[in-house]
Amino acid sequence: MKYGKMSAFLTAAGAISAIAIAQDSNVVWTAVQTELTKLVGATPLPAHPLERLEANETADFWGVAQAMFKINMGFYEKDKTARPHTAIAVRDAHAKGHGCVVANLEINEDIPDWARSGIFAKPGQVFPAIARFSNGTQETGHPDNEKDARGMSIKLIDSENLQTNLIGTGKTQDFLMINSPRFFIRNLHDYLLFQLTMIKTGSGKAFIVSRAIHEALGEDLDEKTVLSLIPPIAALVGGSVDALKEIVAIIGPDRTNLLAAHLAKVKVGKAPLEAVIVNEIQREVNSSLEETYFSMSSYRLKSGTSDKLADDTAVKYIVKPVACAGGEIESTPSQKGADSLRDDLIARVGKGENCFSLSIQPLPNEDIEKKRTLVEDSRLTFGTQPIQVGTLRIAKQDISSIVKARYCENLSFNPWQSQAEHQPLGSMNRVRRFAVTASSIRRHFINNVKRLEPQSTEEYSSIK
């Protein structure tokens, strides 16, 4: 599809729909529900042998999607008040993009037989791709030179060699990664709690407090009690003496010291594990092109030698900067500007070729329950030796155009825009099937932009 036929997709991101009904949250949520049900269906997917399903998953999927909707509509309404004519709905995470680049993923010739399935089935094959680099936060105004997670999303686009993806939106394969090997949220249950604490307190830090409460007082503590403890704990930190009485009334004096000890550790990033991981993720970087990115969650790798589900393994993906043939990895000095990562990306790809290796990290050879725990808990790493399976080559190109930036921001990256051989696994991926898809529907509906998967990389590269 040529650029001239993409006018609907390239609607200016600042152009808000004139349809007043689209500004009403109830109407937007109804539209999200309708489209989401069409895409993901009313029934859950059957569990893969490497997965362990949680109770009430479908209800929690919808709970997370609706909680994220409420949070992001709050951001949008705030933006609309400040900029009534130019406000836009943005991604629920990784909202500030640094830019998109066209690339080619070259599959290695020496892939082991057991891994030769899906996009790795034909050694030497080349897949055209678009990659997007981003900050991790929900806020588009977050300065690039401040601490944050950084993201890299890759979309393989090949209508001849790829099948329709698992969400049914096109013939694409997406990889979503950040520059940390592990995520600070364990599973679906905790992800829902994270969203609920965000709604109740307006801060993601409250989730870390909730995990400290669980570690101190027991994992079986009901969430109503946990949520009721968060406001008085916040008030206690603020100097309210009455808050301590409220905490004692909820949990009793005999457990108050235990809780206090855990919360003291949170302040220095020692406990719980979620706090440690958040401190690892939040850091400054000089260049998006010098970071190593990880999928964090697990993905099926269909056996290249068997059609039995029991013979599948799970892998995590790692994308690491490497020297292109005949070149070296450029080292970037510390950047100071609020948009320094975008400026660096534009300059680096405008000057020459940049390359990344793509590796798979296989699930270790443990008993089935240990394997399921590694798949289901996104805080854990596999600890196995990565195996390089490809090279992502980003050719010299100009990405400075504002029209290219708009195209980039209208793209949707979703782990379920995947080939069946690489199906996302684990509860954090299962909930993303709902949550990430719902987020894309919401922002495109509000911005009056059609949700379209690219047919080729030429759609982007041909934009001036």
Secondary structure, 3 states (H helix, E strand, C coil): CCHHHCCCCCCCCCCCCCCHHHHCHHHHHHHHHHHHHHHHCCCCCCCCCCCCCCCCHHHHHHHHHHHHHHHHHHHHHHHHHHCCCCCCCCCCCCCCEEEEEEEEEEECCCCCHHHCCHHHCCCCCEEEEEEEEEECCCCCCCCCCCCECEEEEEEEECCCCCCCCCCCCCCEEEEEEECCCCCCCCCHHHHHHHHHHHHHHCCCHHHHHHHHHHHHHCCCCCHHHHHHHHHHHHHHHCCCHHHHHHHHHHHCHHHHHHHHHHHHHHHCCCCCHHHHHHHHHCECCCCHHHCCEECCCEEEECCCCCCCHHHCEEEEEEEEEECCCCCCCCCCCCCCCCCHHHHHHHHHHHHCCEEEEEEEEECCCCCHHHHHHHHHCCCCCCCCCCEEEEEEEECCCCCCCHHHHHHHHHCCCCCCCCCHHHCEECHHHHHHHHHHHHHHHHHHHHHCCCCCCCCCCHHHHCCC
